[in-house]
Amino acid sequence: MSPIRILLVDDHAIVRAGVRMLLETDPELQIVGEAGDGREAVRLADELKPDVVVMDIVMPDMDGFEATRQIKKKHPECNILVLSMYDNEQYFFEILSAGASGYVPKKAAPMALAEAVRAVQSGGVYLYPTVARSLVEDYMRRVREGGEQETYDGLTEREREVLTLIAEGYTTQEIALELHISTKTVERHRSNIMEKLNLHNRIELTKYAIRKGLIEP
């Protein structure tokens, strides 16, 4: 199996050297390039096509937020793993929204970084325990306040209606009759819903509808 190809991005050369030494002890990981700022990271991502970018956040010229957005827009298959000295909600919520798949603070145990690289490369999400805890606490706070059920990730009112009926078990034909629209329109709404929510089947749609309070379990 080919090694995981990694691009290191950090404005401190000594940090890059330490991360390189750490990761290169693993024969399944290969460092293919280094960048000292976000702009250089975007250029090297174009040139080297890495599997994973280990990205710092605060850098000169272009920060990790913008670099992540640009890399993910041009190379959606590339996985971004953040390695940052900052361990607070302000940073990791924004970088995850920009497209990163994982967040590891620099104070983490050395073995966590290689584990995180493998996790994001396999299509998963890696959150260091302190980060994961903050995300869960934030979600639970919004649930208690009712905010989580009131936000629907960009769905229109009609799409919410279609989603609810799908989750309740209605067929395409039944939804069309219920909403007085054509079956083709129902199918288009279903496609838009799945794309917006990154969901792939009725089971996932149903779980989402339950979590948002659109239907009862």
Contacts in CASP RR format, 6 or more apart in sequence:
PFRMAT RR
TARGET T0000
AUTHOR 0000-0000-0000
METHOD contacts of the structure
MODEL  1
MSPIRILLVDDHAIVRAGVRMLLETDPELQIVGEAGDGREAVRLADELKP
DVVVMDIVMPDMDGFEATRQIKKKHPECNILVLSMYDNEQYFFEILSAGA
SGYVPKKAAPMALAEAVRAVQSGGVYLYPTVARSLVEDYMRRVREGGEQE
TYDGLTEREREVLTLIAEGYTTQEIALELHISTKTVERHRSNIMEKLNLH
NRIELTKYAIRKGLIEP
1 28 0 8 1.000
3 27 0 8 1.000
3 28 0 8 1.000
3 29 0 8 1.000
3 30 0 8 1.000
4 28 0 8 1.000
4 29 0 8 1.000
4 30 0 8 1.000
4 51 0 8 1.000
4 52 0 8 1.000
4 117 0 8 1.000
4 118 0 8 1.000
4 121 0 8 1.000
5 30 0 8 1.000
5 32 0 8 1.000
5 48 0 8 1.000
5 49 0 8 1.000
5 50 0 8 1.000
5 51 0 8 1.000
5 52 0 8 1.000
6 23 0 8 1.000
6 29 0 8 1.000
6 30 0 8 1.000
6 31 0 8 1.000
6 32 0 8 1.000
6 33 0 8 1.000
6 50 0 8 1.000
6 51 0 8 1.000
6 52 0 8 1.000
6 53 0 8 1.000
6 54 0 8 1.000
6 117 0 8 1.000
7 31 0 8 1.000
7 32 0 8 1.000
7 33 0 8 1.000
7 34 0 8 1.000
7 35 0 8 1.000
7 41 0 8 1.000
7 44 0 8 1.000
7 45 0 8 1.000
7 48 0 8 1.000
7 50 0 8 1.000
7 52 0 8 1.000
7 53 0 8 1.000
7 54 0 8 1.000
8 16 0 8 1.000
8 19 0 8 1.000
8 20 0 8 1.000
8 31 0 8 1.000
8 33 0 8 1.000
8 34 0 8 1.000
8 35 0 8 1.000
8 54 0 8 1.000
9 34 0 8 1.000
9 35 0 8 1.000
9 36 0 8 1.000
9 37 0 8 1.000
9 38 0 8 1.000
9 40 0 8 1.000
9 41 0 8 1.000
9 53 0 8 1.000
9 54 0 8 1.000
9 55 0 8 1.000
9 56 0 8 1.000
9 59 0 8 1.000
9 64 0 8 1.000
9 67 0 8 1.000
10 16 0 8 1.000
10 19 0 8 1.000
10 36 0 8 1.000
10 54 0 8 1.000
10 56 0 8 1.000
10 59 0 8 1.000
10 83 0 8 1.000
11 36 0 8 1.000
11 37 0 8 1.000
11 56 0 8 1.000
11 58 0 8 1.000
11 59 0 8 1.000
11 60 0 8 1.000
13 36 0 8 1.000
15 56 0 8 1.000
15 106 0 8 1.000
16 34 0 8 1.000
16 36 0 8 1.000
19 54 0 8 1.000
19 83 0 8 1.000
19 113 0 8 1.000
20 31 0 8 1.000
20 34 0 8 1.000
22 110 0 8 1.000
22 113 0 8 1.000
22 114 0 8 1.000
23 29 0 8 1.000
23 31 0 8 1.000
23 113 0 8 1.000
23 114 0 8 1.000
23 117 0 8 1.000
24 30 0 8 1.000
24 31 0 8 1.000
26 114 0 8 1.000
28 118 0 8 1.000
29 114 0 8 1.000
29 117 0 8 1.000
32 48 0 8 1.000
32 50 0 8 1.000
33 44 0 8 1.000
33 48 0 8 1.000
33 50 0 8 1.000
35 41 0 8 1.000
35 43 0 8 1.000
35 44 0 8 1.000
36 59 0 8 1.000
37 59 0 8 1.000
37 60 0 8 1.000
37 61 0 8 1.000
37 62 0 8 1.000
38 59 0 8 1.000
38 61 0 8 1.000
38 62 0 8 1.000
38 63 0 8 1.000
38 64 0 8 1.000
38 66 0 8 1.000
38 67 0 8 1.000
39 61 0 8 1.000
39 62 0 8 1.000
39 67 0 8 1.000
40 61 0 8 1.000
41 53 0 8 1.000
41 55 0 8 1.000
41 62 0 8 1.000
41 64 0 8 1.000
41 67 0 8 1.000
41 71 0 8 1.000
42 62 0 8 1.000
42 67 0 8 1.000
42 70 0 8 1.000
42 71 0 8 1.000
42 74 0 8 1.000
44 50 0 8 1.000
45 53 0 8 1.000
45 71 0 8 1.000
45 74 0 8 1.000
45 75 0 8 1.000
45 78 0 8 1.000
46 74 0 8 1.000
46 75 0 8 1.000
49 75 0 8 1.000
49 78 0 8 1.000
50 78 0 8 1.000
51 78 0 8 1.000
51 79 0 8 1.000
51 121 0 8 1.000
52 78 0 8 1.000
52 79 0 8 1.000
52 80 0 8 1.000
52 81 0 8 1.000
52 117 0 8 1.000
52 120 0 8 1.000
52 121 0 8 1.000
53 68 0 8 1.000
53 71 0 8 1.000
53 78 0 8 1.000
53 79 0 8 1.000
53 80 0 8 1.000
53 81 0 8 1.000
54 81 0 8 1.000
54 82 0 8 1.000
54 83 0 8 1.000
54 113 0 8 1.000
54 117 0 8 1.000
55 64 0 8 1.000
55 67 0 8 1.000
55 68 0 8 1.000
55 80 0 8 1.000
55 81 0 8 1.000
55 82 0 8 1.000
55 83 0 8 1.000
55 95 0 8 1.000
55 100 0 8 1.000
56 64 0 8 1.000
56 82 0 8 1.000
56 83 0 8 1.000
56 84 0 8 1.000
57 63 0 8 1.000
57 64 0 8 1.000
57 65 0 8 1.000
57 82 0 8 1.000
57 84 0 8 1.000
57 86 0 8 1.000
57 91 0 8 1.000
57 95 0 8 1.000
58 64 0 8 1.000
58 84 0 8 1.000
58 86 0 8 1.000
59 67 0 8 1.000
64 82 0 8 1.000
64 95 0 8 1.000
64 98 0 8 1.000
65 94 0 8 1.000
65 95 0 8 1.000
65 98 0 8 1.000
66 98 0 8 1.000
68 80 0 8 1.000
68 82 0 8 1.000
68 95 0 8 1.000
68 98 0 8 1.000
68 99 0 8 1.000
68 100 0 8 1.000
69 98 0 8 1.000
69 99 0 8 1.000
71 78 0 8 1.000
71 80 0 8 1.000
72 78 0 8 1.000
72 80 0 8 1.000
72 98 0 8 1.000
72 99 0 8 1.000
79 101 0 8 1.000
79 120 0 8 1.000
79 121 0 8 1.000
79 123 0 8 1.000
80 99 0 8 1.000
80 100 0 8 1.000
80 101 0 8 1.000
80 102 0 8 1.000
80 120 0 8 1.000
81 100 0 8 1.000
81 101 0 8 1.000
81 102 0 8 1.000
81 103 0 8 1.000
81 104 0 8 1.000
81 116 0 8 1.000
81 117 0 8 1.000
81 120 0 8 1.000
81 126 0 8 1.000
82 92 0 8 1.000
82 95 0 8 1.000
82 100 0 8 1.000
82 102 0 8 1.000
82 103 0 8 1.000
82 104 0 8 1.000
83 104 0 8 1.000
83 105 0 8 1.000
83 106 0 8 1.000
83 113 0 8 1.000
84 91 0 8 1.000
84 92 0 8 1.000
84 95 0 8 1.000
84 103 0 8 1.000
84 104 0 8 1.000
84 105 0 8 1.000
84 106 0 8 1.000
85 105 0 8 1.000
85 106 0 8 1.000
85 107 0 8 1.000
86 92 0 8 1.000
86 105 0 8 1.000
87 105 0 8 1.000
87 107 0 8 1.000
87 128 0 8 1.000
87 130 0 8 1.000
87 131 0 8 1.000
89 134 0 8 1.000
89 138 0 8 1.000
92 103 0 8 1.000
92 127 0 8 1.000
92 131 0 8 1.000
92 134 0 8 1.000
92 135 0 8 1.000
93 135 0 8 1.000
93 138 0 8 1.000
95 103 0 8 1.000
96 102 0 8 1.000
96 103 0 8 1.000
101 120 0 8 1.000
101 123 0 8 1.000
101 124 0 8 1.000
101 125 0 8 1.000
101 126 0 8 1.000
102 116 0 8 1.000
102 119 0 8 1.000
102 120 0 8 1.000
102 125 0 8 1.000
102 126 0 8 1.000
102 127 0 8 1.000
103 126 0 8 1.000
103 127 0 8 1.000
103 128 0 8 1.000
103 131 0 8 1.000
104 112 0 8 1.000
104 113 0 8 1.000
104 116 0 8 1.000
104 126 0 8 1.000
104 128 0 8 1.000
105 128 0 8 1.000
105 130 0 8 1.000
105 131 0 8 1.000
108 128 0 8 1.000
112 128 0 8 1.000
115 126 0 8 1.000
116 126 0 8 1.000
116 128 0 8 1.000
119 125 0 8 1.000
119 126 0 8 1.000
120 126 0 8 1.000
127 135 0 8 1.000
139 148 0 8 1.000
142 148 0 8 1.000
143 149 0 8 1.000
148 211 0 8 1.000
148 212 0 8 1.000
149 212 0 8 1.000
149 213 0 8 1.000
151 212 0 8 1.000
152 160 0 8 1.000
152 212 0 8 1.000
153 196 0 8 1.000
153 197 0 8 1.000
154 196 0 8 1.000
155 163 0 8 1.000
155 193 0 8 1.000
155 196 0 8 1.000
155 197 0 8 1.000
158 179 0 8 1.000
158 189 0 8 1.000
159 189 0 8 1.000
159 192 0 8 1.000
159 193 0 8 1.000
159 196 0 8 1.000
160 214 0 8 1.000
161 179 0 8 1.000
162 175 0 8 1.000
162 179 0 8 1.000
162 186 0 8 1.000
162 189 0 8 1.000
162 190 0 8 1.000
162 193 0 8 1.000
163 193 0 8 1.000
163 205 0 8 1.000
163 208 0 8 1.000
163 209 0 8 1.000
163 214 0 8 1.000
164 209 0 8 1.000
164 214 0 8 1.000
164 215 0 8 1.000
165 174 0 8 1.000
165 175 0 8 1.000
165 178 0 8 1.000
165 179 0 8 1.000
166 175 0 8 1.000
166 190 0 8 1.000
166 193 0 8 1.000
166 202 0 8 1.000
166 205 0 8 1.000
166 206 0 8 1.000
166 209 0 8 1.000
167 202 0 8 1.000
167 205 0 8 1.000
167 206 0 8 1.000
167 208 0 8 1.000
167 209 0 8 1.000
167 210 0 8 1.000
167 214 0 8 1.000
167 215 0 8 1.000
168 215 0 8 1.000
169 202 0 8 1.000
170 178 0 8 1.000
172 183 0 8 1.000
172 186 0 8 1.000
172 187 0 8 1.000
172 190 0 8 1.000
173 183 0 8 1.000
175 181 0 8 1.000
175 186 0 8 1.000
176 182 0 8 1.000
176 183 0 8 1.000
176 185 0 8 1.000
176 186 0 8 1.000
179 186 0 8 1.000
193 199 0 8 1.000
193 205 0 8 1.000
194 200 0 8 1.000
194 205 0 8 1.000
197 205 0 8 1.000
197 208 0 8 1.000
199 205 0 8 1.000
199 208 0 8 1.000
206 215 0 8 1.000
209 215 0 8 1.000
210 216 0 8 1.000
210 217 0 8 1.000
END
